Amino acid sequence: MNDTLDLACALMARPSVTPDDAGCQSLLAERMAALGFAAEWFVCGDVTNVLITHGAESPSLWFLGHTDVVPPGPESDWTSPPFAPEVRDGVLYGRGACDMKGAVAAMVVALEDFVREHPDHPGQVGLLLTSDEEGDAQRGIREVAGILAARGQVPDHCLVGEPSSQRQLGDTVRIGRRGSIVGVLTVKGVQGHTAFPESIDNPVHRLAPFLAALVERRWDDGVDDADGQFPPTHCQVSNINAGTGASNVTPGAATLTISFRYNTHWNADTLHQAVQDMLADAGVENYTLDWRVSGEPFRSPAGALRRAVADAVPTELGLAPALNTGGGTSDGRFIAPLGTEVVELGLLNASIHKVDEYTPVADLDDLSRVYRRVMKTMFTAGD
């Protein structure tokens, strides 16, 4: 077993179901202290956050990750227990293997190796961790970013370790993320007997024209410029609820849940207004709209970190990565608005949140080498 695999297994053996860190961050902080890394803790309610750094001033590069995982579901569904990491045929199985304790282990080993080789490196390298990425994401990096911004303690560059790779380690690098919004629309009506339309107000009927327009609308054609691409904005309906269950009773209310993934043509306010305008055009008046913004779109202009990653992946892995803004959201959305260059590179994402989550063992060391190469490129003359 190698150092990255050993550390990944040690982290995975701790059942850190969000927002419980289960001691993962303490394990890392104590381990890295032996090499002169300093830890600062940000305990926000039941969420544990820590910033572990070596060196000071600019340039600064922080790795960003999380130690919490999603619930594993019934243990009986797993081939081996979710919190008893197991290697089978060169593949590591267990909750958190790829999302994202494997990448956290790769970050730590890369940081340790870099500091051993370059103890007097210029600037600062570090690791920022939270236990609230898989949960509400309110008391984790969102809150820590506000504290750091108020201090003026903002990193120049941030490398997020979310599992970005699609079919092969390093084939995809995220240079930004789309915005994410959930809207919960409740249209109110008057419940009554289906045989007496004159005495009822069916909210499903009033919702129908708006729903038809929503499904047909093309929001934009995407973004394609010198800094990279964003796919077109889209909206998906995830839930429709109405009715009492009786076939002869009309509902008193109908609830529609919609999910937006959007690019920089929009922001949360302009999309909110667009939806309200569509409701007015459809004649929907008696409604409430709960607008839940998970994060605005972000995309960092090409900088030193993007160049270093674009060089490290071909050098260490022998392939040229695709640069895009696909996937869901990440905690990078809280760091990018600080003016930090944000890039994302991590393990394969094929099994995230699934039963028998896995990562090829070889990818752990390979990813650590890529991370180390990025630091060498940015802080030294390289090999």
C-alpha positions in Angstrom: 0.0 0.0 0.0 1.2 3.5 -0.7 0.9 6.7 1.4 -2.0 8.2 -0.6 -4.0 4.9 -0.4 -3.2 4.5 3.3 -4.5 8.0 4.1 -7.6 7.7 1.9 -8.5 4.5 3.8 -7.9 6.1 7.1 -10.3 8.9 6.2 -12.9 6.6 4.7 -13.0 4.5 7.8 -14.4 7.4 9.7 -18.2 7.7 9.1 -18.3 11.4 8.5 -21.9 11.7 7.2 -22.6 15.4 6.7 -22.2 17.5 8.7 -20.2 15.3 11.0 -16.5 15.4 10.3 -15.8 12.4 12.6 -12.3 13.6 13.4 -11.0 13.6 9.8 -9.8 17.1 9.9 -8.0 16.7 13.2 -6.2 13.7 11.8 -4.9 15.7 8.9 -4.1 18.8 10.9 -2.0 16.8 13.4 -0.3 14.9 10.7 0.7 18.0 8.7 1.8 19.9 11.8 4.9 17.7 11.8 6.0 19.5 8.6 5.3 23.0 9.9 1.8 23.4 8.7 -0.4 25.7 10.8 -4.1 25.0 11.4 -6.8 27.5 12.0 -10.2 26.2 13.0 -13.6 27.7 12.0 -16.3 25.9 14.0 -19.7 27.1 12.8 -22.5 25.4 14.7 -22.2 21.7 14.0 -19.9 22.2 11.1 -16.2 21.9 11.3 -13.9 23.9 9.0 -10.1 24.1 9.0 -7.5 26.0 7.0 -4.1 24.3 7.1 -1.3 26.4 5.6 2.5 26.5 5.1 4.3 29.8 4.3 2.7 33.2 3.9 1.9 36.1 1.6 1.6 35.9 -2.2 1.4 34.0 -4.4 -0.9 31.7 -2.5 -2.5 28.4 -3.6 -5.1 26.7 -1.5 -6.5 23.3 -2.2 -10.2 23.1 -1.4 -12.0 19.9 -0.3 -14.6 18.4 2.1 -14.5 15.6 4.6 -18.2 15.0 4.8 -20.0 12.3 2.7 -23.5 11.5 1.8 -25.4 8.8 3.7 -24.5 5.3 2.4 -28.1 4.0 2.5 -28.7 0.4 3.6 -25.4 -1.3 4.3 -26.9 -4.5 3.0 -26.9 -3.0 -0.5 -23.1 -2.7 -0.5 -20.7 -5.5 -1.5 -18.5 -4.5 1.4 -19.4 -2.2 4.3 -19.4 1.5 3.2 -17.1 2.6 6.0 -14.7 -0.4 5.8 -12.6 0.6 2.8 -11.6 -2.4 0.7 -9.4 -2.9 -2.4 -10.6 -5.4 -4.9 -8.8 -6.0 -8.2 -7.0 -2.7 -8.0 -10.1 -0.6 -7.1 -10.8 1.0 -3.8 -14.4 0.8 -2.6 -16.2 2.6 0.1 -18.1 5.8 0.8 -16.0 8.8 0.0 -13.6 7.0 -2.3 -14.0 9.5 -5.0 -16.2 12.1 -3.4 -13.9 13.2 -2.0 -11.7 11.6 0.6 -9.5 10.1 -2.1 -8.8 13.5 -3.5 -8.2 15.0 -0.1 -5.6 12.3 0.6 -4.0 13.1 -2.7 -3.9 16.8 -1.8 -2.3 16.1 1.6 0.4 13.8 0.3 1.2 16.3 -2.5 1.4 19.2 -0.1 3.7 17.2 2.2 5.9 16.0 -0.6 6.2 19.6 -1.9 7.1 21.1 1.4 9.7 18.4 2.2 11.4 19.2 -1.1 10.9 23.0 -0.9 10.7 23.9 2.8 11.5 27.5 2.0 9.2 27.9 -0.9 7.9 31.4 -1.8 4.3 32.4 -1.0 1.8 30.1 0.7 0.3 26.7 0.0 -2.6 25.4 2.0 -5.7 23.2 2.4 -9.2 24.4 3.2 -11.6 21.8 4.4 -15.3 21.7 5.4 -17.8 19.2 6.7 -20.7 21.0 5.1 -20.4 20.5 1.3 -22.8 17.6 1.0 -25.4 19.1 3.3 -27.0 22.6 3.4 -23.7 24.3 2.6 -24.6 27.2 4.8 -22.0 26.9 7.7 -19.1 25.6 5.6 -17.1 27.4 2.9 -19.9 29.9 2.4 -19.4 31.2 6.0 -15.7 30.8 6.0 -15.3 32.8 2.8 -17.2 35.7 4.4 -14.8 35.6 7.4 -11.7 35.5 5.2 -13.0 38.3 2.9 -13.6 40.5 5.9 -10.0 40.0 7.0 -8.6 40.5 3.5 -7.2 36.9 3.8 -8.0 35.8 0.2 -6.0 33.2 -1.7 -4.7 34.1 -5.2 -5.5 30.6 -6.5 -7.8 27.8 -5.4 -7.7 24.2 -6.8 -10.9 22.3 -5.9 -10.7 18.5 -5.7 -14.3 17.6 -6.7 -14.4 14.5 -8.9 -14.3 16.2 -12.3 -12.9 13.4 -14.5 -15.4 11.6 -16.8 -13.9 8.4 -18.3 -10.2 8.8 -17.4 -8.4 10.6 -14.7 -7.6 14.2 -15.9 -9.8 14.1 -19.0 -11.9 17.1 -17.7 -10.9 20.2 -15.8 -13.6 22.6 -14.6 -12.8 26.3 -15.1 -16.1 27.4 -13.7 -19.6 26.3 -12.8 -23.1 27.1 -13.8 -25.4 28.8 -11.3 -28.0 26.7 -9.6 -31.5 27.8 -8.4 -34.5 25.8 -7.2 -37.9 27.6 -7.5 -40.9 26.3 -5.6 -44.1 27.7 -7.1 -47.4 27.3 -5.3 -50.5 28.3 -7.2 -53.6 28.7 -5.0 -57.1 27.9 -5.9 -60.5 26.8 -4.5 -61.1 23.2 -3.7 -64.4 21.7 -4.7 -66.4 19.0 -6.4 -65.4 18.3 -10.0 -69.1 18.3 -11.0 -69.5 22.0 -10.2 -66.9 24.0 -12.1 -68.7 27.3 -11.4 -67.8 26.9 -7.7 -64.2 25.9 -7.9 -60.9 27.5 -9.0 -58.6 24.7 -10.3 -55.0 25.8 -9.8 -53.7 23.0 -12.1 -55.7 24.5 -15.0 -54.3 28.0 -14.2 -50.8 26.5 -13.9 -50.9 24.7 -17.3 -50.3 27.7 -19.7 -47.2 28.8 -17.6 -45.9 25.2 -17.6 -46.3 24.9 -21.4 -44.4 28.2 -21.9 -41.7 27.2 -19.4 -41.1 23.9 -21.2 -40.9 25.5 -24.6 -38.7 28.5 -23.7 -35.1 28.6 -25.0 -33.3 30.7 -22.4 -30.1 31.5 -24.3 -27.5 29.9 -26.7 -24.7 29.5 -24.1 -21.4 31.4 -23.8 -18.3 30.9 -25.9 -15.4 33.3 -25.5 -11.7 33.5 -24.9 -12.1 32.3 -21.2 -14.0 29.2 -22.2 -17.5 27.9 -22.7 -20.8 27.7 -20.8 -23.6 25.5 -22.0 -27.0 27.0 -22.6 -29.2 27.8 -19.6 -31.9 25.3 -19.0 -34.8 24.7 -16.6 -36.1 21.3 -15.6 -39.3 20.4 -13.7 -38.5 18.1 -10.9 -41.9 17.8 -9.1 -45.6 18.6 -9.6 -48.0 18.1 -6.6 -51.7 18.7 -6.4 -54.9 17.0 -5.3 -56.3 15.1 -2.3 -56.2 11.7 -3.9 -59.9 11.7 -4.6 -60.9 11.6 -8.2 -63.9 13.9 -7.7 -62.2 16.7 -5.8 -60.2 19.5 -7.4 -57.1 20.7 -5.5 -56.9 23.8 -3.4 -53.3 24.4 -4.4 -50.8 23.1 -6.9 -47.0 23.1 -6.4 -44.4 23.0 -9.1 -40.7 22.6 -8.4 -38.2 23.8 -11.0 -34.5 23.6 -11.2 -32.3 26.1 -13.2 -28.7 25.6 -14.3 -27.7 28.9 -15.8 -24.7 30.7 -17.3 -23.4 34.3 -17.1 -26.2 35.6 -19.3 -28.3 35.6 -16.2 -28.1 36.1 -12.4 -30.5 35.0 -9.7 -32.5 38.3 -9.8 -32.9 38.5 -13.6 -34.1 34.8 -13.8 -36.5 35.5 -10.9 -37.9 38.4 -12.8 -38.2 36.4 -16.0 -40.2 33.7 -14.3 -42.5 36.3 -12.7 -43.0 37.9 -16.1 -44.0 34.5 -17.6 -46.4 33.9 -14.7 -48.0 37.3 -15.5 -48.2 36.5 -19.2 -49.9 33.2 -18.4 -52.5 35.0 -16.2 -51.3 33.3 -12.9 -51.9 35.7 -10.1 -52.6 34.0 -6.8 -49.2 32.3 -6.1 -46.1 32.2 -4.0 -42.6 31.6 -5.4 -39.9 30.4 -3.1 -36.5 31.2 -4.9 -33.6 29.2 -3.5 -30.2 30.3 -4.8 -27.5 27.6 -4.4 -24.9 29.7 -6.2 -24.3 32.1 -9.0 -22.4 31.1 -12.1 -18.7 31.7 -12.0 -15.8 31.3 -14.4 -12.2 32.4 -13.6 -10.3 34.1 -16.3 -7.3 32.1 -17.4 -4.4 32.6 -15.0 -1.4 30.9 -13.5 -3.3 28.1 -12.0 -5.2 27.1 -15.1 -1.9 27.2 -17.1 -0.2 25.0 -14.4 -3.0 22.5 -14.4 -3.1 22.4 -18.2 0.6 21.6 -18.2 0.6 19.2 -15.3 -2.1 16.9 -16.7 -0.4 16.1 -20.0 3.0 15.9 -18.3 1.9 13.4 -15.6 -1.0 11.6 -17.3 -0.3 11.9 -21.0 -3.6 13.5 -22.1 -4.9 16.9 -22.9 -7.9 17.8 -20.6 -11.1 19.3 -21.8 -11.8 22.6 -20.1 -15.5 23.2 -19.3 -18.1 24.4 -16.8 -20.2 21.3 -16.7 -21.5 19.3 -13.8 -23.4 20.6 -10.8 -22.1 23.0 -8.2 -19.1 23.0 -5.9 -17.8 25.1 -3.0 -15.7 26.9 -5.6 -18.7 29.1 -6.0 -18.0 30.7 -2.6 -14.3 31.3 -3.3 -14.5 32.7 -6.9 -16.4 35.9 -5.9 -13.4 36.8 -3.6 -11.4 37.4 -6.8 -9.6 34.1 -6.5 -8.8 32.1 -9.6 -10.6 28.8 -9.2 -10.0 25.5 -11.1 -11.4 22.1 -10.4 -9.6 18.7 -10.9 -10.4 15.5 -9.2 -11.1 11.7 -9.5 -13.6 9.9 -11.7 -17.2 10.9 -11.0 -19.0 7.8 -12.3 -19.8 6.4 -8.8 -20.4 9.5 -6.8 -23.2 9.2 -4.2 -23.9 5.6 -5.4 -23.7 2.2 -3.7 -20.2 0.7 -4.0 -18.6 4.1 -4.6 -15.1 3.5 -6.0 -11.9 4.9 -7.4 -9.1 3.0 -9.1 -6.2 2.8 -6.7 -3.7 3.9 -9.3 -5.6 7.2 -9.8 -4.9 8.2 -6.2 -1.1 8.4 -6.6 -1.5 9.8 -10.2 -3.7 12.6 -8.9 -1.3 13.4 -6.1 1.5 13.7 -8.7 -0.5 16.1 -10.7 -1.2 18.3 -7.7 2.5 18.2 -6.8 3.4 19.2 -10.3 1.0 22.1 -10.2 2.7 23.5 -7.1 6.2 23.0 -8.6 5.2 24.9 -11.7 3.7 27.7 -9.7 6.3 28.1 -6.9 9.5 26.8 -8.4 11.3 26.5 -11.7 10.0 22.9 -11.9 12.2 19.8 -12.5 
